[in-house]
Amino acid sequence: MTWKPRVLIIHGSPRKYGSSIQLAKIAEKGVLDAGGEVETIFLYDYNIKPCIGCVSDDVKYCRFPCIIRDDDFNKIGEKILQADGLIIATPVYWYAPSGVLKNFIDRLTSFENMIFHGQRSLLEGKVAGFIATGADSGVMMTISYLAIVLNSMGVIIAPWSMAYTHEEDAVSDEGAVRDAYNVGYLVVETIKALKTYGKHIGYKPEVDIEKLAALAKNYANNNNGSKEERIKLLEELNRG
């Protein structure tokens, strides 16, 4: 049986007919055309409680499965563990993802925090792409937020990994349609490229901090002359 990259599309919209979901359906076609398989979940169909911030009291309390057991986060988390890639689609609510998606992202701390339990981040090495829609401004702020947070958790961001539109009729935006397809297509292509690399790509905590600091300090010290020349030039410019 031929291996197929598994992509989980996570919707953060309460409207199953809305703009972000329409673009996500197009991304789904990109996944399939690239040879992947896809599963779709709608966060509003689940009970996702807010994070209770246990990591702020002690990192040992935060782990996956999350200690909040009476909601559906851990069930969705198992789907994420089985996936090779994620596509996150959301409407823009005040320059940011929807509230239910923000709660979900906060709870993913339990994945990243496994680094304090003798493991890697459980998201490390997975590939992601993003879709955001909104009639007002904020789509790029939303995508930037999602990309920064997930990358900080170890996720690899695919090239051309974003699709967005301000149009009320999302599919009337030709650029958004093309971009959405490529979000799906390139998430799968990136997964396949990483698999052929044959080695895990991840954070390397075991580095010699003292040697690295000395390397930087020596470089700076050897260039003190450049600093002095620059200051002299700035003083001349300020004297007019």
PyRosetta script that sets phi, psi and omega in degrees:
from pyrosetta import init, pose_from_sequence

init()
pose = pose_from_sequence("MTWKPRVLIIHGSPRKYGSSIQLAKIAEKGVLDAGGEVETIFLYDYNIKPCIGCVSDDVKYCRFPCIIRDDDFNKIGEKILQADGLIIATPVYWYAPSGVLKNFIDRLTSFENMIFHGQRSLLEGKVAGFIATGADSGVMMTISYLAIVLNSMGVIIAPWSMAYTHEEDAVSDEGAVRDAYNVGYLVVETIKALKTYGKHIGYKPEVDIEKLAALAKNYANNNNGSKEERIKLLEELNRG")
pose.set_psi(1, 130.1)
pose.set_omega(1, -179.1)
pose.set_phi(2, -74.2)
pose.set_psi(2, 132.2)
pose.set_omega(2, 178.2)
pose.set_phi(3, -70.3)
pose.set_psi(3, 137.9)
pose.set_omega(3, 176.3)
pose.set_phi(4, -124.5)
pose.set_psi(4, 131.4)
pose.set_omega(4, 175.7)
pose.set_phi(5, -58.8)
pose.set_psi(5, 138.2)
pose.set_omega(5, -178.3)
pose.set_phi(6, -103.8)
pose.set_psi(6, 123.6)
pose.set_omega(6, -178.3)
pose.set_phi(7, -118.6)
pose.set_psi(7, 131.1)
pose.set_omega(7, 177.3)
pose.set_phi(8, -105.5)
pose.set_psi(8, 120.6)
pose.set_omega(8, 175.7)
pose.set_phi(9, -95.8)
pose.set_psi(9, 122.1)
pose.set_omega(9, -177.3)
pose.set_phi(10, -110.2)
pose.set_psi(10, 117.3)
pose.set_omega(10, -179.3)
pose.set_phi(11, -97.7)
pose.set_psi(11, 131.9)
pose.set_omega(11, 177.8)
pose.set_phi(12, -109.3)
pose.set_psi(12, 27.1)
pose.set_omega(12, -178.3)
pose.set_phi(13, -113.6)
pose.set_psi(13, 143.0)
pose.set_omega(13, 175.1)
pose.set_phi(14, -80.9)
pose.set_psi(14, -7.3)
pose.set_omega(14, -176.4)
pose.set_phi(15, -107.2)
pose.set_psi(15, 109.7)
pose.set_omega(15, -177.6)
pose.set_phi(16, -77.3)
pose.set_psi(16, 3.7)
pose.set_omega(16, 177.6)
pose.set_phi(17, -119.0)
pose.set_psi(17, 5.3)
pose.set_omega(17, -170.5)
pose.set_phi(18, -77.9)
pose.set_psi(18, 179.2)
pose.set_omega(18, -174.5)
pose.set_phi(19, -63.4)
pose.set_psi(19, -45.3)
pose.set_omega(19, -176.8)
pose.set_phi(20, -64.5)
pose.set_psi(20, -34.0)
pose.set_omega(20, -179.2)
pose.set_phi(21, -75.4)
pose.set_psi(21, -35.0)
pose.set_omega(21, 175.4)
pose.set_phi(22, -61.1)
pose.set_psi(22, -44.8)
pose.set_omega(22, 178.2)
pose.set_phi(23, -67.3)
pose.set_psi(23, -33.5)
pose.set_omega(23, 178.1)
pose.set_phi(24, -66.6)
pose.set_psi(24, -33.6)
pose.set_omega(24, 176.1)
pose.set_phi(25, -64.4)
pose.set_psi(25, -36.1)
pose.set_omega(25, 176.7)
pose.set_phi(26, -68.3)
pose.set_psi(26, -40.4)
pose.set_omega(26, 176.1)
pose.set_phi(27, -61.1)
pose.set_psi(27, -37.2)
pose.set_omega(27, 177.9)
pose.set_phi(28, -58.7)
pose.set_psi(28, -40.7)
pose.set_omega(28, 177.2)
pose.set_phi(29, -63.3)
pose.set_psi(29, -37.7)
pose.set_omega(29, 176.2)
pose.set_phi(30, -62.4)
pose.set_psi(30, -40.0)
pose.set_omega(30, 176.9)
pose.set_phi(31, -59.1)
pose.set_psi(31, -49.1)
pose.set_omega(31, -176.9)
pose.set_phi(32, -65.8)
pose.set_psi(32, -41.2)
pose.set_omega(32, 180.0)
pose.set_phi(33, -65.1)
pose.set_psi(33, -28.0)
pose.set_omega(33, 178.9)
pose.set_phi(34, -83.7)
pose.set_psi(34, -1.7)
pose.set_omega(34, 177.8)
pose.set_phi(35, 94.9)
pose.set_psi(35, 15.3)
pose.set_omega(35, 178.8)
pose.set_phi(36, -96.4)
pose.set_psi(36, 174.5)
pose.set_omega(36, 171.6)
pose.set_phi(37, -122.3)
pose.set_psi(37, 152.0)
pose.set_omega(37, -168.7)
pose.set_phi(38, -134.5)
pose.set_psi(38, 144.3)
pose.set_omega(38, 170.9)
pose.set_phi(39, -128.8)
pose.set_psi(39, 141.3)
pose.set_omega(39, -177.0)
pose.set_phi(40, -118.4)
pose.set_psi(40, 135.0)
pose.set_omega(40, 173.7)
pose.set_phi(41, -129.6)
pose.set_psi(41, 147.0)
pose.set_omega(41, 177.1)
pose.set_phi(42, -111.0)
pose.set_psi(42, 113.4)
pose.set_omega(42, -174.7)
pose.set_phi(43, -59.5)
pose.set_psi(43, -29.8)
pose.set_omega(43, -179.5)
pose.set_phi(44, -70.0)
pose.set_psi(44, -10.1)
pose.set_omega(44, 174.4)
pose.set_phi(45, -83.4)
pose.set_psi(45, -5.7)
pose.set_omega(45, -174.7)
pose.set_phi(46, -120.0)
pose.set_psi(46, 164.4)
pose.set_omega(46, 173.9)
pose.set_phi(47, -98.4)
pose.set_psi(47, 107.3)
pose.set_omega(47, 179.7)
pose.set_phi(48, -116.3)
pose.set_psi(48, 105.8)
pose.set_omega(48, -179.6)
pose.set_phi(49, -78.6)
pose.set_psi(49, 155.0)
pose.set_omega(49, 177.5)
pose.set_phi(50, -64.8)
pose.set_psi(50, 152.4)
pose.set_omega(50, 173.3)
pose.set_phi(51, -61.8)
pose.set_psi(51, 141.4)
pose.set_omega(51, 178.6)
pose.set_phi(52, -100.7)
pose.set_psi(52, 6.3)
pose.set_omega(52, 171.5)
pose.set_phi(53, 66.5)
pose.set_psi(53, 32.7)
pose.set_omega(53, -177.6)
pose.set_phi(54, -64.6)
pose.set_psi(54, -26.3)
pose.set_omega(54, -179.6)
pose.set_phi(55, -62.0)
pose.set_psi(55, -25.9)
pose.set_omega(55, -178.9)
pose.set_phi(56, -74.1)
pose.set_psi(56, -20.9)
pose.set_omega(56, 176.1)
pose.set_phi(57, -85.0)
pose.set_psi(57, -42.8)
pose.set_omega(57, 178.0)
pose.set_phi(58, -167.9)
pose.set_psi(58, 129.4)
pose.set_omega(58, -176.1)
pose.set_phi(59, -59.9)
pose.set_psi(59, -23.8)
pose.set_omega(59, -176.6)
pose.set_phi(60, -69.1)
pose.set_psi(60, -19.6)
pose.set_omega(60, -178.3)
pose.set_phi(61, -79.6)
pose.set_psi(61, -17.8)
pose.set_omega(61, -175.9)
pose.set_phi(62, -102.0)
pose.set_psi(62, 118.5)
pose.set_omega(62, -179.1)
pose.set_phi(63, -160.9)
pose.set_psi(63, 167.2)
pose.set_omega(63, 173.3)
pose.set_phi(64, -108.5)
pose.set_psi(64, 135.9)
pose.set_omega(64, -1.0)
pose.set_phi(65, -60.9)
pose.set_psi(65, 142.1)
pose.set_omega(65, 179.8)
pose.set_phi(66, -59.6)
pose.set_psi(66, 147.0)
pose.set_omega(66, -177.4)
pose.set_phi(67, -71.9)
pose.set_psi(67, -14.1)
pose.set_omega(67, 172.0)
pose.set_phi(68, -78.0)
pose.set_psi(68, 109.9)
pose.set_omega(68, -171.1)
pose.set_phi(69, -103.7)
pose.set_psi(69, -10.7)
pose.set_omega(69, -171.8)
pose.set_phi(70, -102.3)
pose.set_psi(70, 34.2)
pose.set_omega(70, 171.3)
pose.set_phi(71, -142.1)
pose.set_psi(71, -166.1)
pose.set_omega(71, -171.6)
pose.set_phi(72, -102.9)
pose.set_psi(72, 5.9)
pose.set_omega(72, -175.5)
pose.set_phi(73, -59.6)
pose.set_psi(73, -47.0)
pose.set_omega(73, -177.0)
pose.set_phi(74, -63.3)
pose.set_psi(74, -32.7)
pose.set_omega(74, 177.1)
pose.set_phi(75, -63.4)
pose.set_psi(75, -44.6)
pose.set_omega(75, 177.3)
pose.set_phi(76, -69.1)
pose.set_psi(76, -36.6)
pose.set_omega(76, 178.7)
pose.set_phi(77, -57.2)
pose.set_psi(77, -37.4)
pose.set_omega(77, 177.9)
pose.set_phi(78, -63.7)
pose.set_psi(78, -35.8)
pose.set_omega(78, 176.8)
pose.set_phi(79, -66.4)
pose.set_psi(79, -37.6)
pose.set_omega(79, 177.7)
pose.set_phi(80, -64.9)
pose.set_psi(80, -41.3)
pose.set_omega(80, 178.5)
pose.set_phi(81, -58.7)
pose.set_psi(81, -36.1)
pose.set_omega(81, -177.7)
pose.set_phi(82, -81.3)
pose.set_psi(82, -14.6)
pose.set_omega(82, -176.2)
pose.set_phi(83, -87.2)
pose.set_psi(83, 150.5)
pose.set_omega(83, 172.9)
pose.set_phi(84, -91.4)
pose.set_psi(84, -24.0)
pose.set_omega(84, -177.5)
pose.set_phi(85, -150.1)
pose.set_psi(85, 162.5)
pose.set_omega(85, -178.4)
pose.set_phi(86, -130.3)
pose.set_psi(86, 142.4)
pose.set_omega(86, 166.5)
pose.set_phi(87, -123.5)
pose.set_psi(87, 122.5)
pose.set_omega(87, -177.6)
pose.set_phi(88, -109.3)
pose.set_psi(88, 124.9)
pose.set_omega(88, -178.8)
pose.set_phi(89, -121.4)
pose.set_psi(89, 134.1)
pose.set_omega(89, -177.6)
pose.set_phi(90, -152.0)
pose.set_psi(90, 148.3)
pose.set_omega(90, 164.7)
pose.set_phi(91, -75.3)
pose.set_psi(91, 163.0)
pose.set_omega(91, 177.1)
pose.set_phi(92, -93.4)
pose.set_psi(92, 121.7)
pose.set_omega(92, 174.8)
pose.set_phi(93, -114.5)
pose.set_psi(93, 104.6)
pose.set_omega(93, -179.6)
pose.set_phi(94, 51.8)
pose.set_psi(94, 58.4)
pose.set_omega(94, 173.4)
pose.set_phi(95, 66.8)
pose.set_psi(95, 19.5)
pose.set_omega(95, -174.1)
pose.set_phi(96, -150.9)
pose.set_psi(96, 170.7)
pose.set_omega(96, 175.6)
pose.set_phi(97, -63.6)
pose.set_psi(97, 164.3)
pose.set_omega(97, 176.0)
pose.set_phi(98, -60.9)
pose.set_psi(98, 157.3)
pose.set_omega(98, -176.5)
pose.set_phi(99, -59.5)
pose.set_psi(99, -42.2)
pose.set_omega(99, -178.4)
pose.set_phi(100, -66.0)
pose.set_psi(100, -35.0)
pose.set_omega(100, 177.1)
pose.set_phi(101, -70.2)
pose.set_psi(101, -39.7)
pose.set_omega(101, 177.3)
pose.set_phi(102, -61.1)
pose.set_psi(102, -42.6)
pose.set_omega(102, 175.6)
pose.set_phi(103, -57.8)
pose.set_psi(103, -43.2)
pose.set_omega(103, -178.9)
pose.set_phi(104, -63.9)
pose.set_psi(104, -44.8)
pose.set_omega(104, 179.1)
pose.set_phi(105, -60.6)
pose.set_psi(105, -43.3)
pose.set_omega(105, 178.3)
pose.set_phi(106, -58.3)
pose.set_psi(106, -40.1)
pose.set_omega(106, -178.3)
pose.set_phi(107, -69.9)
pose.set_psi(107, -20.1)
pose.set_omega(107, 177.3)
pose.set_phi(108, -67.5)
pose.set_psi(108, -8.3)
pose.set_omega(108, 172.5)
pose.set_phi(109, -54.0)
pose.set_psi(109, -32.2)
pose.set_omega(109, -179.9)
pose.set_phi(110, -64.2)
pose.set_psi(110, -28.2)
pose.set_omega(110, 175.4)
pose.set_phi(111, -73.0)
pose.set_psi(111, -51.1)
pose.set_omega(111, -177.0)
pose.set_phi(112, -64.7)
pose.set_psi(112, -35.4)
pose.set_omega(112, -173.5)
pose.set_phi(113, -73.2)
pose.set_psi(113, -3.1)
pose.set_omega(113, 175.9)
pose.set_phi(114, -64.9)
pose.set_psi(114, -12.9)
pose.set_omega(114, 174.0)
pose.set_phi(115, -62.4)
pose.set_psi(115, -21.3)
pose.set_omega(115, 178.0)
pose.set_phi(116, -93.2)
pose.set_psi(116, 6.8)
pose.set_omega(116, 178.8)
pose.set_phi(117, -123.9)
pose.set_psi(117, 30.3)
pose.set_omega(117, 175.3)
pose.set_phi(118, 78.6)
pose.set_psi(118, 14.1)
pose.set_omega(118, 179.3)
pose.set_phi(119, -126.1)
pose.set_psi(119, 177.5)
pose.set_omega(119, 168.0)
pose.set_phi(120, -82.9)
pose.set_psi(120, 168.4)
pose.set_omega(120, 166.9)
pose.set_phi(121, -57.6)
pose.set_psi(121, 134.6)
pose.set_omega(121, -178.2)
pose.set_phi(122, -71.4)
pose.set_psi(122, -8.8)
pose.set_omega(122, 176.0)
pose.set_phi(123, -96.8)
pose.set_psi(123, -8.7)
pose.set_omega(123, -174.5)
pose.set_phi(124, -62.1)
pose.set_psi(124, 128.6)
pose.set_omega(124, 177.7)
pose.set_phi(125, 91.5)
pose.set_psi(125, -10.3)
pose.set_omega(125, 174.6)
pose.set_phi(126, -77.8)
pose.set_psi(126, 155.8)
pose.set_omega(126, -174.8)
pose.set_phi(127, -111.5)
pose.set_psi(127, 141.5)
pose.set_omega(127, -176.7)
pose.set_phi(128, -134.3)
pose.set_psi(128, 153.4)
pose.set_omega(128, 170.3)
pose.set_phi(129, -138.8)
pose.set_psi(129, 166.3)
pose.set_omega(129, -169.3)
pose.set_phi(130, -139.2)
pose.set_psi(130, 147.2)
pose.set_omega(130, 176.0)
pose.set_phi(131, -133.6)
pose.set_psi(131, 130.7)
pose.set_omega(131, 177.4)
pose.set_phi(132, -140.1)
pose.set_psi(132, 138.4)
pose.set_omega(132, -179.9)
pose.set_phi(133, -134.6)
pose.set_psi(133, 144.3)
pose.set_omega(133, 177.3)
pose.set_phi(134, -173.1)
pose.set_psi(134, 138.7)
pose.set_omega(134, -178.3)
pose.set_phi(135, -71.4)
pose.set_psi(135, -18.4)
pose.set_omega(135, 178.6)
pose.set_phi(136, -110.0)
pose.set_psi(136, -174.6)
pose.set_omega(136, 180.0)
pose.set_phi(137, -71.3)
pose.set_psi(137, 164.4)
pose.set_omega(137, 174.9)
pose.set_phi(138, 122.9)
pose.set_psi(138, -5.7)
pose.set_omega(138, -176.9)
pose.set_phi(139, -64.0)
pose.set_psi(139, -42.0)
pose.set_omega(139, -178.4)
pose.set_phi(140, -73.2)
pose.set_psi(140, -31.2)
pose.set_omega(140, 174.1)
pose.set_phi(141, -63.6)
pose.set_psi(141, -40.9)
pose.set_omega(141, -179.7)
pose.set_phi(142, -65.6)
pose.set_psi(142, -48.2)
pose.set_omega(142, 179.9)
pose.set_phi(143, -65.1)
pose.set_psi(143, -40.4)
pose.set_omega(143, 178.8)
pose.set_phi(144, -60.2)
pose.set_psi(144, -43.9)
pose.set_omega(144, 178.5)
pose.set_phi(145, -58.7)
pose.set_psi(145, -50.2)
pose.set_omega(145, -177.7)
pose.set_phi(146, -62.2)
pose.set_psi(146, -42.7)
pose.set_omega(146, -177.9)
pose.set_phi(147, -66.3)
pose.set_psi(147, -42.9)
pose.set_omega(147, -179.0)
pose.set_phi(148, -64.7)
pose.set_psi(148, -44.7)
pose.set_omega(148, -177.8)
pose.set_phi(149, -65.6)
pose.set_psi(149, -48.5)
pose.set_omega(149, -177.1)
pose.set_phi(150, -67.1)
pose.set_psi(150, -38.1)
pose.set_omega(150, 177.1)
pose.set_phi(151, -63.7)
pose.set_psi(151, -36.1)
pose.set_omega(151, 176.9)
pose.set_phi(152, -66.5)
pose.set_psi(152, -20.1)
pose.set_omega(152, 177.5)
pose.set_phi(153, -93.0)
pose.set_psi(153, 1.8)
pose.set_omega(153, 176.3)
pose.set_phi(154, 104.5)
pose.set_psi(154, 3.8)
pose.set_omega(154, -178.0)
pose.set_phi(155, -79.1)
pose.set_psi(155, 141.6)
pose.set_omega(155, 176.2)
pose.set_phi(156, -90.7)
pose.set_psi(156, 127.9)
pose.set_omega(156, -178.7)
pose.set_phi(157, -92.2)
pose.set_psi(157, 123.4)
pose.set_omega(157, -178.8)
pose.set_phi(158, -67.1)
pose.set_psi(158, 153.9)
pose.set_omega(158, 173.2)
pose.set_phi(159, -66.8)
pose.set_psi(159, 150.3)
pose.set_omega(159, -177.6)
pose.set_phi(160, 50.3)
pose.set_psi(160, 49.5)
pose.set_omega(160, -167.0)
pose.set_phi(161, -91.8)
pose.set_psi(161, 14.7)
pose.set_omega(161, -174.0)
pose.set_phi(162, -137.2)
pose.set_psi(162, 142.6)
pose.set_omega(162, 173.0)
pose.set_phi(163, -133.7)
pose.set_psi(163, 139.2)
pose.set_omega(163, -178.2)
pose.set_phi(164, -157.2)
pose.set_psi(164, 159.1)
pose.set_omega(164, 175.3)
pose.set_phi(165, -155.9)
pose.set_psi(165, 153.9)
pose.set_omega(165, 171.8)
pose.set_phi(166, -102.8)
pose.set_psi(166, -4.7)
pose.set_omega(166, -175.3)
pose.set_phi(167, -74.4)
pose.set_psi(167, 140.6)
pose.set_omega(167, 176.7)
pose.set_phi(168, -64.9)
pose.set_psi(168, -37.8)
pose.set_omega(168, 174.3)
pose.set_phi(169, -98.5)
pose.set_psi(169, 96.2)
pose.set_omega(169, -170.7)
pose.set_phi(170, -58.5)
pose.set_psi(170, -38.6)
pose.set_omega(170, -174.5)
pose.set_phi(171, -78.9)
pose.set_psi(171, -2.8)
pose.set_omega(171, 171.9)
pose.set_phi(172, -80.8)
pose.set_psi(172, -10.9)
pose.set_omega(172, 179.3)
pose.set_phi(173, -92.6)
pose.set_psi(173, 100.4)
pose.set_omega(173, -175.2)
pose.set_phi(174, -59.8)
pose.set_psi(174, -40.1)
pose.set_omega(174, 179.2)
pose.set_phi(175, -62.6)
pose.set_psi(175, -41.2)
pose.set_omega(175, -179.7)
pose.set_phi(176, -66.3)
pose.set_psi(176, -39.4)
pose.set_omega(176, 178.3)
pose.set_phi(177, -62.4)
pose.set_psi(177, -47.2)
pose.set_omega(177, 180.0)
pose.set_phi(178, -63.6)
pose.set_psi(178, -43.6)
pose.set_omega(178, -179.5)
pose.set_phi(179, -64.5)
pose.set_psi(179, -41.5)
pose.set_omega(179, -178.6)
pose.set_phi(180, -62.0)
pose.set_psi(180, -43.7)
pose.set_omega(180, 177.3)
pose.set_phi(181, -58.2)
pose.set_psi(181, -44.1)
pose.set_omega(181, -177.1)
pose.set_phi(182, -71.7)
pose.set_psi(182, -26.7)
pose.set_omega(182, 172.9)
pose.set_phi(183, -57.5)
pose.set_psi(183, -49.9)
pose.set_omega(183, 179.1)
pose.set_phi(184, -65.5)
pose.set_psi(184, -45.7)
pose.set_omega(184, -177.0)
pose.set_phi(185, -62.6)
pose.set_psi(185, -44.4)
pose.set_omega(185, -174.5)
pose.set_phi(186, -80.5)
pose.set_psi(186, -24.7)
pose.set_omega(186, 171.2)
pose.set_phi(187, -60.5)
pose.set_psi(187, -45.6)
pose.set_omega(187, 179.8)
pose.set_phi(188, -67.4)
pose.set_psi(188, -43.9)
pose.set_omega(188, 179.8)
pose.set_phi(189, -61.8)
pose.set_psi(189, -36.7)
pose.set_omega(189, 178.0)
pose.set_phi(190, -68.2)
pose.set_psi(190, -40.7)
pose.set_omega(190, 176.6)
pose.set_phi(191, -58.9)
pose.set_psi(191, -46.5)
pose.set_omega(191, -179.0)
pose.set_phi(192, -63.1)
pose.set_psi(192, -40.0)
pose.set_omega(192, 179.1)
pose.set_phi(193, -63.1)
pose.set_psi(193, -41.5)
pose.set_omega(193, 179.7)
pose.set_phi(194, -66.3)
pose.set_psi(194, -37.0)
pose.set_omega(194, 179.2)
pose.set_phi(195, -65.5)
pose.set_psi(195, -39.0)
pose.set_omega(195, -179.7)
pose.set_phi(196, -72.5)
pose.set_psi(196, -21.8)
pose.set_omega(196, 176.2)
pose.set_phi(197, -61.1)
pose.set_psi(197, -35.2)
pose.set_omega(197, 171.2)
pose.set_phi(198, 80.2)
pose.set_psi(198, 8.4)
pose.set_omega(198, -179.7)
pose.set_phi(199, -141.1)
pose.set_psi(199, 143.1)
pose.set_omega(199, -179.8)
pose.set_phi(200, -68.5)
pose.set_psi(200, 134.0)
pose.set_omega(200, 175.9)
pose.set_phi(201, -105.1)
pose.set_psi(201, 115.7)
pose.set_omega(201, -177.4)
pose.set_phi(202, -160.4)
pose.set_psi(202, 175.9)
pose.set_omega(202, -177.6)
pose.set_phi(203, -64.1)
pose.set_psi(203, 138.2)
pose.set_omega(203, 179.6)
pose.set_phi(204, -112.5)
pose.set_psi(204, 96.6)
pose.set_omega(204, -177.3)
pose.set_phi(205, -78.2)
pose.set_psi(205, -22.6)
pose.set_omega(205, -175.5)
pose.set_phi(206, -84.7)
pose.set_psi(206, 80.4)
pose.set_omega(206, 176.8)
pose.set_phi(207, -125.2)
pose.set_psi(207, 156.7)
pose.set_omega(207, -179.9)
pose.set_phi(208, -85.6)
pose.set_psi(208, 96.8)
pose.set_omega(208, -175.9)
pose.set_phi(209, -60.5)
pose.set_psi(209, -42.2)
pose.set_omega(209, -177.4)
pose.set_phi(210, -63.9)
pose.set_psi(210, -42.8)
pose.set_omega(210, 179.6)
pose.set_phi(211, -65.5)
pose.set_psi(211, -41.9)
pose.set_omega(211, -179.0)
pose.set_phi(212, -66.4)
pose.set_psi(212, -40.9)
pose.set_omega(212, 178.0)
pose.set_phi(213, -64.9)
pose.set_psi(213, -40.3)
pose.set_omega(213, 179.4)
pose.set_phi(214, -65.0)
pose.set_psi(214, -37.6)
pose.set_omega(214, 178.0)
pose.set_phi(215, -59.0)
pose.set_psi(215, -47.2)
pose.set_omega(215, -179.7)
pose.set_phi(216, -67.5)
pose.set_psi(216, -41.8)
pose.set_omega(216, -178.0)
pose.set_phi(217, -66.1)
pose.set_psi(217, -39.7)
pose.set_omega(217, 178.4)
pose.set_phi(218, -63.2)
pose.set_psi(218, -40.4)
pose.set_omega(218, 178.3)
pose.set_phi(219, -61.4)
pose.set_psi(219, -46.3)
pose.set_omega(219, -179.2)
pose.set_phi(220, -62.4)
pose.set_psi(220, -43.2)
pose.set_omega(220, -179.0)
pose.set_phi(221, -64.2)
pose.set_psi(221, -36.9)
pose.set_omega(221, -179.5)
pose.set_phi(222, -72.1)
pose.set_psi(222, -11.8)
pose.set_omega(222, -179.4)
pose.set_phi(223, -113.7)
pose.set_psi(223, 20.1)
pose.set_omega(223, 178.5)
pose.set_phi(224, -60.4)
pose.set_psi(224, -32.4)
pose.set_omega(224, 178.6)
pose.set_phi(225, -60.7)
pose.set_psi(225, -38.8)
pose.set_omega(225, 178.2)
pose.set_phi(226, -64.1)
pose.set_psi(226, -38.1)
pose.set_omega(226, 179.1)
pose.set_phi(227, -64.6)
pose.set_psi(227, -44.0)
pose.set_omega(227, -179.5)
pose.set_phi(228, -63.8)
pose.set_psi(228, -40.7)
pose.set_omega(228, 178.3)
pose.set_phi(229, -63.7)
pose.set_psi(229, -40.1)
pose.set_omega(229, 180.0)
pose.set_phi(230, -64.8)
pose.set_psi(230, -43.6)
pose.set_omega(230, 178.9)
pose.set_phi(231, -62.8)
pose.set_psi(231, -41.8)
pose.set_omega(231, 177.8)
pose.set_phi(232, -59.4)
pose.set_psi(232, -43.5)
pose.set_omega(232, 179.1)
pose.set_phi(233, -63.6)
pose.set_psi(233, -42.1)
pose.set_omega(233, -179.8)
pose.set_phi(234, -64.2)
pose.set_psi(234, -38.9)
pose.set_omega(234, 178.6)
pose.set_phi(235, -64.9)
pose.set_psi(235, -38.6)
pose.set_omega(235, 178.3)
pose.set_phi(236, -64.9)
pose.set_psi(236, -42.7)
pose.set_omega(236, -179.9)
pose.set_phi(237, -64.9)
pose.set_psi(237, -36.8)
pose.set_omega(237, 179.8)
pose.set_phi(238, -70.6)
pose.set_psi(238, -27.1)
pose.set_omega(238, 177.3)
pose.set_phi(239, -75.8)
pose.set_psi(239, -13.4)
pose.set_omega(239, 176.5)
pose.set_phi(240, 77.3)
pose.dump_pdb("model.pdb")
